[in-house]
Structures are given as structure tokens and as C-alpha cells.
Amino acid sequence: MLDMAKLKEPTPLVWIPHRNREYPNLLECWANKQMIAWLEPRPSYCDRGHWKVEINLPEECNIDGQDRFPRYYMSKTVAMAETEAFMKWRLWQIRFKEPKTKE
């Protein structure tokens, strides 16, 4: 179970490989020494996405059916970016900043 007191203040989110070598492609998202999410590859025959994200937040973060986890993504990069944006909003109400585009 997460210690939410350790997550009261914004802290960097870090993706690290899972410690068990049996799952070399599984990545864990950590904040202040606590795993808050993970990203795992899906079998090649899956047509909903190549990557699946699960989260590890308690009920007090107001996660419900509308949030729809697990989430599926075609791109690992997009999955990681969206997971970070979601976590920053749910934990610290830090709004995602759209990248500037050239016009």
C-alpha cells in the first residue's frame, strides 16, 4: 500500500525496469521510492494496443470506473507520457503543458 504522506509534494516520476529478469520489458513508474504505475507489453496478437498501463493509487485519489484502467496504447512513448500526465494531475493537480508547435 502506498504511503500517501510521502506523495503530498510533487516529486519526479522515474521509469525503471522491473527487478525480476523474468519480465525484462515491464517498466515501473516510481515516485519518492514508491511504485505508482507499471507498463507492460501485450502479446503480439492483441489488437487493442501493444502496451498496457496499470496504476497503484488508493481509493482516496478518487480512481473510479470513469478512469478506465487498465489502459491500452499502441506506443510505449505515448503510454509513458500519458501515464505521467495522469499521475501528476491526480497526485498534485499539475496540469499537462502542451508542447509548442511551429506554425
C-alpha positions, 0 to 999 in steps of 0.5 A: 500500500502506498504511503500517501504522506510521502506523495503530498509534494510533487516529486519526479516520476522515474521509469525503471525496469522491473527487478525480476529478469523474468519480465525484462520489458515491464517498466515501473513508474516510481515516485519518492521510492514508491511504485505508482504505475507499471507498463507492460507489453501485450502479446503480439496478437492483441489488437487493442494496443501493444502496451498496457498501463496499470496504476497503484493509487488508493481509493482516496485519489478518487480512481473510479470506473470513469478512469478506465484502467487498465489502459491500452496504447499502441506506443510505449512513448505515448503510454509513458507520457500519458501515464505521467500526465495522469499521475501528476494531475491526480497526485498534485493537480499539475496540469499537462503543458502542451508542447509548442508547435511551429506554425 
